[in-house]
C-alpha cells in the first residue's frame, strides 16, 4: 500500500500546547515522549480534538501526514479521530492553502477513500451466525469499510470548504472506466444515505422516488438518480463480486433502492 507523504517543513514539537481540558497534561505529554513510529490512532485522537485544545496549528500540521497514514491503514479505528482531522482541515483551509498543504491534504483524503473502496467485501451472517452473536435477527449483511466511507463523505460535505473533495470521490466511482466494485460501492453509499435519512448532510425523500430536489447537490443528483443506479446495479451482475457474495444482500439492496433484479 502506498504511503501518504508530504513535507510540512516543520520540526517535531518538543511539547504539545495542551490546555488540560479534554485530556490531562500527562496524557498529552506521553505523546511528546513517544517514538514517532510508535504513535497510534489513540494518539491522533488526542492531537486532533474538535476543540483544538491539545495542540496549536503548527503542531497539528506536523502530525497531519502521520495521522492521514494511520487513517489510510486503519479505517475501522481511524474513524475515531477522523472528525477531528476533517474539522482541523476545514477550520484552517485558508492557512493550509497559504502553506501549500491544502491540496496535499485533500489528495490524502482521496487516497483513503480509494484505498477503502478498492475491494468490495460483504460479510454475511446467517441465522446461526446471528444467534451466536446474540442477535435477535435472521440475517445481517455488512460491507467492510462502509462506516468509514460514509463517515468521510458526510464529514466532508458538512464543511463547505471541503465539499468539493467529497464530490470528486463520488465522481470517481462513476468515471468512464469504473469497475463493478465501484458500481457496488456507489450503490452501497446510496443505500447508506437512505438508511441514515440524512447522511452526507442531506435529507432524502421517499426511497423509490424519482424526484430530485431543484436545489440538490451534485452528490444528491448521483445518489438519487434511479436510472443511473439501475445501470450500476446491472454492471455488477456478471462480476465476481456477485458470485462471491450472498444474493440476499443484492436483493435487499435492489429492494431498498427501487431497482429491478
C-alpha positions in Angstrom: 0.0 0.0 0.0 1.4 3.4 -1.0 2.0 5.7 2.0 0.9 9.3 2.2 3.9 11.5 2.2 4.2 15.3 2.1 6.6 17.7 3.7 5.1 20.1 6.2 8.6 21.8 6.7 8.1 21.8 10.4 10.3 20.2 13.2 8.6 17.9 15.7 7.2 19.9 18.6 9.1 19.3 21.8 5.8 19.7 23.8 2.2 20.0 22.7 0.4 23.1 23.9 -2.3 21.4 25.9 -4.9 23.4 27.8 -5.5 20.5 30.2 -9.1 20.5 29.1 -10.2 17.4 27.1 -7.1 15.5 28.1 -4.7 15.7 31.0 -1.2 17.1 30.6 0.2 13.7 31.5 -1.7 12.1 28.6 -0.7 14.7 26.1 2.9 14.7 27.3 3.1 11.0 26.8 2.7 11.7 23.1 5.7 14.1 23.3 7.8 11.3 24.7 6.7 8.6 22.3 8.9 7.5 19.4 7.3 8.8 16.2 6.9 5.4 14.6 5.1 4.2 17.8 2.3 6.7 17.5 -1.2 5.0 17.5 -4.7 6.1 16.4 -5.5 6.9 20.1 -2.7 9.5 20.0 -4.1 11.2 16.9 -7.4 11.2 18.6 -5.8 13.3 21.3 -3.9 15.6 18.9 -6.9 16.3 16.7 -9.7 17.3 19.0 -12.7 19.2 17.7 -12.0 21.9 20.3 -8.3 22.2 19.2 -7.4 22.3 22.9 -4.4 19.9 22.8 -2.2 21.4 20.2 -1.6 24.5 18.2 -1.9 24.8 14.4 1.8 24.2 13.6 2.0 21.3 16.0 -1.1 19.6 14.5 0.3 20.2 10.9 3.4 18.4 11.9 1.4 15.3 12.8 -1.1 15.6 10.0 0.7 13.3 7.4 1.2 10.6 10.1 -2.5 10.9 11.1 -3.6 10.5 7.5 -1.3 7.5 7.0 -2.9 5.9 10.1 -6.3 6.6 8.7 -5.3 5.0 5.4 -4.1 1.8 7.1 -6.7 1.6 9.8 -10.2 2.5 8.6 -12.0 0.9 11.5 -10.1 2.7 14.3 -9.4 5.8 12.2 -13.0 6.9 12.2 -12.5 7.7 15.9 -10.2 10.6 15.1 -11.5 11.4 11.5 -13.9 14.1 12.7 -11.1 16.0 14.4 -8.9 15.8 11.3 -11.6 17.0 9.0 -12.6 19.8 11.3 -8.9 20.9 11.6 -8.6 20.9 7.8 -11.8 22.8 7.3 -11.2 25.4 10.0 -7.7 26.0 8.7 -8.3 25.6 5.0 -7.1 29.1 4.1 -4.0 28.7 6.2 -3.2 25.3 4.8 -3.7 26.7 1.3 -1.2 29.5 2.1 1.3 26.9 3.4 0.9 24.8 0.3 -0.7 21.9 2.2 -4.4 22.0 1.3 -4.1 20.1 -1.9 -1.8 17.5 -0.3 -4.3 17.1 2.5 -7.3 16.7 0.0 -5.3 14.3 -2.1 -4.5 12.2 1.0 -8.2 12.0 1.9 -9.0 10.9 -1.6 -6.3 8.2 -1.3 -8.0 7.0 1.9 -11.3 6.8 0.0 -9.8 4.9 -3.0 -8.0 2.5 -0.7 -11.1 1.8 1.4 -13.2 1.2 -1.8 -10.5 -0.8 -3.7 -12.3 -4.0 -2.7 -16.0 -4.7 -2.1 -16.4 -7.4 0.5 -19.8 -8.3 2.0 -19.7 -10.2 5.3 -22.9 -12.3 5.6 -24.2 -13.5 8.9 -26.8 -16.2 8.5 -29.3 -17.1 11.2 -26.9 -19.4 13.1 -24.1 -16.7 13.0 -26.5 -14.0 14.2 -27.7 -16.3 17.1 -24.1 -17.0 18.0 -23.6 -13.3 18.5 -26.7 -12.9 20.5 -28.6 -11.0 17.7 -32.3 -11.5 17.5 -32.4 -11.3 13.7 -32.4 -13.9 11.0 -29.5 -12.5 8.9 -27.3 -9.5 8.6 -25.0 -8.2 5.8 -22.1 -5.8 6.4 -19.9 -4.2 3.8 -16.4 -3.9 5.1 -15.3 -0.2 5.4 -18.8 1.1 4.8 -18.8 3.1 8.1 -15.5 4.8 7.3 -16.6 5.6 3.7 -19.9 7.0 4.8 -18.4 9.0 7.7 -15.7 10.5 5.5 -18.2 11.7 2.9 -20.6 13.0 5.4 -17.9 15.0 7.3 -16.6 16.5 4.1 -20.0 17.6 2.9 -20.7 19.3 6.3 -17.8 21.6 5.7 -18.2 23.9 2.6 -14.5 24.3 2.1 -14.1 20.6 1.6 -17.4 19.6 -0.1 -15.6 19.6 -3.5 -13.4 16.7 -2.2 -16.5 14.6 -1.5 -17.8 15.4 -4.9 -14.6 14.2 -6.5 -14.8 11.0 -4.5 -18.3 10.2 -5.7 -17.5 11.1 -9.3 -14.5 8.7 -9.2 -16.9 5.8 -8.7 -18.7 6.7 -12.0 -15.7 7.5 -14.1 -15.6 6.2 -17.7 -13.6 3.1 -16.9 -15.1 2.3 -13.5 -15.1 -1.3 -12.2 -18.0 -3.4 -10.9 -16.5 -2.8 -7.4 -17.0 0.9 -7.9 -20.6 0.4 -9.0 -21.2 -1.7 -5.9 -19.8 1.0 -3.7 -21.9 3.6 -5.3 -25.0 1.5 -4.6 -23.9 0.8 -1.0 -23.3 4.6 -0.5 -26.8 5.3 -1.9 -28.3 2.7 0.5 -26.4 4.1 3.5 -27.7 7.6 2.6 -31.2 6.4 2.7 -30.7 4.2 5.8 -29.4 7.2 7.7 -32.1 9.5 6.4 -29.6 12.5 6.5 -26.3 11.0 5.5 -24.0 13.4 3.7 -25.9 16.2 5.5 -28.8 15.9 3.1 -32.3 14.8 3.7 -33.5 12.1 1.3 -37.2 11.8 0.2 -39.1 8.5 -0.3 -36.6 5.8 -1.2 -38.1 4.8 -4.5 -38.9 8.4 -5.6 -37.6 9.6 -8.9 -37.9 13.2 -7.9 -34.7 15.1 -7.2 -35.0 18.5 -5.4 -34.3 21.5 -7.6 -31.5 22.6 -5.2 -29.9 19.2 -4.9 -26.1 19.0 -4.8 -24.1 17.0 -7.3 -23.8 14.1 -4.8 -27.6 14.1 -4.4 -28.1 14.1 -8.1 -25.9 11.0 -8.4 -27.3 9.1 -5.4 -30.9 9.8 -6.2 -30.7 9.1 -10.0 -32.5 5.7 -10.2 -31.7 5.2 -13.8 -28.0 5.6 -13.1 -28.3 3.3 -10.0 -30.0 0.7 -12.2 -27.2 0.8 -14.7 -24.6 0.4 -11.9 -26.6 -2.5 -10.5 -26.6 -4.1 -13.9 -22.9 -3.5 -14.1 -22.3 -5.8 -11.2 -24.5 -8.7 -12.4 -21.8 -10.9 -14.1 -18.9 -9.7 -11.9 -17.0 -12.0 -9.5 -18.2 -9.8 -6.6 -21.8 -11.0 -7.2 -20.7 -14.7 -7.4 -18.7 -14.4 -4.2 -21.5 -12.6 -2.3 -24.7 -13.9 -0.7 -27.5 -13.0 -3.1 -29.7 -11.9 -0.1 -27.5 -8.7 0.1 -28.1 -7.8 -3.6 -31.8 -8.5 -3.4 -32.2 -6.3 -0.3 -30.1 -3.6 -1.9 -32.3 -3.6 -5.1 -35.5 -3.5 -3.0 -34.3 -0.6 -0.9 -33.2 1.4 -3.9 -36.3 0.5 -6.0 -34.2 -1.3 -8.6 -35.1 -4.3 -10.9 -33.3 -7.5 -10.1 
